[in-house]
Amino acid sequence: MKIRPFYFAMFFIAISALSCGDDMQADFREDFIGIYDCPKGSIVIELEVTKDPDNENNVIIGPYSVPMDKSGSYGPENIVSGVILQVRFDGDEITYREEANNIPGQSLVCDLTGIKR
């Protein structure tokens, strides 16, 4: 009769080990986070990309929380009122385009391409 508790204990240990197994999937955003150096004329603009702690599918680039898919692309879409954003990751490279409509009929465009440090 004392063998039965031993088997129950082993059964629960085995279940616990299996439930803590490889069910964890890697966060696809890990491939995108980092600092990207984007040359613009005689200066280098740093774009920092971090994971958005409030949304498991978003990365933060500048002031924007950008919904990113596994392919590493977003847009072109309105990210906020008056701002169209397009972001593409390709390996260690980022292409970033922001178009802001500040004055009716005129827009400011920022095009950046950079390499991850």
C-alpha positions as protocol buffer text, in pm:
chain_id: "A"
residue {
  index: 1
  type: MET
  ca { x: 0 y: 0 z: 0 }
}
residue {
  index: 2
  type: LYS
  ca { x: 293 y: 237 z: 52 }
}
residue {
  index: 3
  type: ILE
  ca { x: 390 y: 199 z: -315 }
}
residue {
  index: 4
  type: ARG
  ca { x: 79 y: 386 z: -434 }
}
residue {
  index: 5
  type: PRO
  ca { x: 181 y: 727 z: -283 }
}
residue {
  index: 6
  type: PHE
  ca { x: 524 y: 684 z: -446 }
}
residue {
  index: 7
  type: TYR
  ca { x: 363 y: 637 z: -790 }
}
residue {
  index: 8
  type: PHE
  ca { x: 132 y: 935 z: -735 }
}
residue {
  index: 9
  type: ALA
  ca { x: 430 y: 1151 z: -640 }
}
residue {
  index: 10
  type: MET
  ca { x: 626 y: 1039 z: -948 }
}
residue {
  index: 11
  type: PHE
  ca { x: 320 y: 1099 z: -1168 }
}
residue {
  index: 12
  type: PHE
  ca { x: 282 y: 1458 z: -1042 }
}
residue {
  index: 13
  type: ILE
  ca { x: 654 y: 1527 z: -1081 }
}
residue {
  index: 14
  type: ALA
  ca { x: 639 y: 1401 z: -1441 }
}
residue {
  index: 15
  type: ILE
  ca { x: 331 y: 1617 z: -1516 }
}
residue {
  index: 16
  type: SER
  ca { x: 507 y: 1922 z: -1366 }
}
residue {
  index: 17
  type: ALA
  ca { x: 818 y: 1863 z: -1573 }
}
residue {
  index: 18
  type: LEU
  ca { x: 618 y: 1830 z: -1894 }
}
residue {
  index: 19
  type: SER
  ca { x: 408 y: 2139 z: -1827 }
}
residue {
  index: 20
  type: CYS
  ca { x: 723 y: 2349 z: -1782 }
}
residue {
  index: 21
  type: GLY
  ca { x: 882 y: 2215 z: -2098 }
}
residue {
  index: 22
  type: ASP
  ca { x: 941 y: 2384 z: -2432 }
}
residue {
  index: 23
  type: ASP
  ca { x: 598 y: 2546 z: -2452 }
}
residue {
  index: 24
  type: MET
  ca { x: 764 y: 2886 z: -2425 }
}
residue {
  index: 25
  type: GLN
  ca { x: 795 y: 3038 z: -2769 }
}
residue {
  index: 26
  type: ALA
  ca { x: 1072 y: 3283 z: -2845 }
}
residue {
  index: 27
  type: ASP
  ca { x: 964 y: 3646 z: -2865 }
}
residue {
  index: 28
  type: PHE
  ca { x: 997 y: 3739 z: -3234 }
}
residue {
  index: 29
  type: ARG
  ca { x: 1067 y: 4101 z: -3135 }
}
residue {
  index: 30
  type: GLU
  ca { x: 1410 y: 3999 z: -3004 }
}
residue {
  index: 31
  type: ASP
  ca { x: 1538 y: 4005 z: -3363 }
}
residue {
  index: 32
  type: PHE
  ca { x: 1446 y: 4373 z: -3399 }
}
residue {
  index: 33
  type: ILE
  ca { x: 1549 y: 4536 z: -3071 }
}
residue {
  index: 34
  type: GLY
  ca { x: 1870 y: 4733 z: -3056 }
}
residue {
  index: 35
  type: ILE
  ca { x: 2023 y: 5062 z: -3165 }
}
residue {
  index: 36
  type: TYR
  ca { x: 2045 y: 5135 z: -3535 }
}
residue {
  index: 37
  type: ASP
  ca { x: 2293 y: 5389 z: -3672 }
}
residue {
  index: 38
  type: CYS
  ca { x: 2133 y: 5581 z: -3959 }
}
residue {
  index: 39
  type: PRO
  ca { x: 2368 y: 5813 z: -4151 }
}
residue {
  index: 40
  type: LYS
  ca { x: 2198 y: 6133 z: -4268 }
}
residue {
  index: 41
  type: GLY
  ca { x: 2434 y: 6371 z: -4441 }
}
residue {
  index: 42
  type: SER
  ca { x: 2727 y: 6440 z: -4211 }
}
residue {
  index: 43
  type: ILE
  ca { x: 2552 y: 6313 z: -3895 }
}
residue {
  index: 44
  type: VAL
  ca { x: 2439 y: 5974 z: -3767 }
}
residue {
  index: 45
  type: ILE
  ca { x: 2092 y: 5946 z: -3621 }
}
residue {
  index: 46
  type: GLU
  ca { x: 2041 y: 5673 z: -3364 }
}
residue {
  index: 47
  type: LEU
  ca { x: 1712 y: 5486 z: -3377 }
}
residue {
  index: 48
  type: GLU
  ca { x: 1653 y: 5282 z: -3064 }
}
residue {
  index: 49
  type: VAL
  ca { x: 1409 y: 4992 z: -3091 }
}
residue {
  index: 50
  type: THR
  ca { x: 1280 y: 4832 z: -2771 }
}
residue {
  index: 51
  type: LYS
  ca { x: 1001 y: 4591 z: -2683 }
}
residue {
  index: 52
  type: ASP
  ca { x: 676 y: 4752 z: -2574 }
}
residue {
  index: 53
  type: PRO
  ca { x: 611 y: 4613 z: -2225 }
}
residue {
  index: 54
  type: ASP
  ca { x: 239 y: 4687 z: -2258 }
}
residue {
  index: 55
  type: ASN
  ca { x: 181 y: 4502 z: -2586 }
}
residue {
  index: 56
  type: GLU
  ca { x: 343 y: 4171 z: -2682 }
}
residue {
  index: 57
  type: ASN
  ca { x: 326 y: 4247 z: -3056 }
}
residue {
  index: 58
  type: ASN
  ca { x: 462 y: 4602 z: -3052 }
}
residue {
  index: 59
  type: VAL
  ca { x: 806 y: 4757 z: -3054 }
}
residue {
  index: 60
  type: ILE
  ca { x: 882 y: 5113 z: -2949 }
}
residue {
  index: 61
  type: ILE
  ca { x: 1062 y: 5330 z: -3202 }
}
residue {
  index: 62
  type: GLY
  ca { x: 1099 y: 5692 z: -3095 }
}
residue {
  index: 63
  type: PRO
  ca { x: 766 y: 5811 z: -2956 }
}
residue {
  index: 64
  type: TYR
  ca { x: 564 y: 5539 z: -3130 }
}
residue {
  index: 65
  type: SER
  ca { x: 447 y: 5197 z: -3020 }
}
residue {
  index: 66
  type: VAL
  ca { x: 455 y: 5017 z: -3354 }
}
residue {
  index: 67
  type: PRO
  ca { x: 256 y: 4696 z: -3416 }
}
residue {
  index: 68
  type: MET
  ca { x: 509 y: 4466 z: -3578 }
}
residue {
  index: 69
  type: ASP
  ca { x: 455 y: 4134 z: -3748 }
}
residue {
  index: 70
  type: LYS
  ca { x: 701 y: 3846 z: -3756 }
}
residue {
  index: 71
  type: SER
  ca { x: 824 y: 3947 z: -4101 }
}
residue {
  index: 72
  type: GLY
  ca { x: 945 y: 4277 z: -3955 }
}
residue {
  index: 73
  type: SER
  ca { x: 724 y: 4518 z: -4140 }
}
residue {
  index: 74
  type: TYR
  ca { x: 467 y: 4783 z: -4061 }
}
residue {
  index: 75
  type: GLY
  ca { x: 280 y: 5024 z: -4285 }
}
residue {
  index: 76
  type: PRO
  ca { x: 260 y: 5256 z: -4449 }
}
residue {
  index: 77
  type: GLU
  ca { x: -23 y: 5340 z: -4211 }
}
residue {
  index: 78
  type: ASN
  ca { x: -140 y: 5623 z: -3990 }
}
residue {
  index: 79
  type: ILE
  ca { x: 31 y: 5562 z: -3658 }
}
residue {
  index: 80
  type: VAL
  ca { x: -124 y: 5875 z: -3503 }
}
residue {
  index: 81
  type: SER
  ca { x: -333 y: 6154 z: -3647 }
}
residue {
  index: 82
  type: GLY
  ca { x: -139 y: 6325 z: -3923 }
}
residue {
  index: 83
  type: VAL
  ca { x: 158 y: 6086 z: -3920 }
}
residue {
  index: 84
  type: ILE
  ca { x: 212 y: 5803 z: -4168 }
}
residue {
  index: 85
  type: LEU
  ca { x: 477 y: 5553 z: -4063 }
}
residue {
  index: 86
  type: GLN
  ca { x: 647 y: 5272 z: -4250 }
}
residue {
  index: 87
  type: VAL
  ca { x: 910 y: 5045 z: -4091 }
}
residue {
  index: 88
  type: ARG
  ca { x: 1092 y: 4747 z: -4240 }
}
residue {
  index: 89
  type: PHE
  ca { x: 1354 y: 4525 z: -4080 }
}
residue {
  index: 90
  type: ASP
  ca { x: 1579 y: 4313 z: -4299 }
}
residue {
  index: 91
  type: GLY
  ca { x: 1839 y: 4124 z: -4099 }
}
residue {
  index: 92
  type: ASP
  ca { x: 2044 y: 4388 z: -3918 }
}
residue {
  index: 93
  type: GLU
  ca { x: 1904 y: 4674 z: -4127 }
}
residue {
  index: 94
  type: ILE
  ca { x: 1612 y: 4906 z: -4063 }
}
residue {
  index: 95
  type: THR
  ca { x: 1426 y: 5126 z: -4311 }
}
residue {
  index: 96
  type: TYR
  ca { x: 1220 y: 5394 z: -4140 }
}
residue {
  index: 97
  type: ARG
  ca { x: 992 y: 5647 z: -4312 }
}
residue {
  index: 98
  type: GLU
  ca { x: 784 y: 5900 z: -4124 }
}
residue {
  index: 99
  type: GLU
  ca { x: 562 y: 6149 z: -4303 }
}
residue {
  index: 100
  type: ALA
  ca { x: 398 y: 6421 z: -4094 }
}
residue {
  index: 101
  type: ASN
  ca { x: 134 y: 6658 z: -4227 }
}
residue {
  index: 102
  type: ASN
  ca { x: 197 y: 6970 z: -4020 }
}
residue {
  index: 103
  type: ILE
  ca { x: 53 y: 7231 z: -4252 }
}
residue {
  index: 104
  type: PRO
  ca { x: -234 y: 7150 z: -4488 }
}
residue {
  index: 105
  type: GLY
  ca { x: -87 y: 7070 z: -4828 }
}
residue {
  index: 106
  type: GLN
  ca { x: 267 y: 7028 z: -4694 }
}
residue {
  index: 107
  type: SER
  ca { x: 432 y: 6733 z: -4530 }
}
residue {
  index: 108
  type: LEU
  ca { x: 764 y: 6669 z: -4362 }
}
residue {
  index: 109
  type: VAL
  ca { x: 929 y: 6341 z: -4460 }
}
residue {
  index: 110
  type: CYS
  ca { x: 1202 y: 6162 z: -4267 }
}
residue {
  index: 111
  type: ASP
  ca { x: 1364 y: 5869 z: -4451 }
}
residue {
  index: 112
  type: LEU
  ca { x: 1626 y: 5671 z: -4259 }
}
residue {
  index: 113
  type: THR
  ca { x: 1815 y: 5350 z: -4331 }
}
residue {
  index: 114
  type: GLY
  ca { x: 2048 y: 5210 z: -4072 }
}
residue {
  index: 115
  type: ILE
  ca { x: 2249 y: 4916 z: -3947 }
}
residue {
  index: 116
  type: LYS
  ca { x: 2216 y: 4757 z: -3601 }
}
residue {
  index: 117
  type: ARG
  ca { x: 2515 y: 4802 z: -3372 }
}
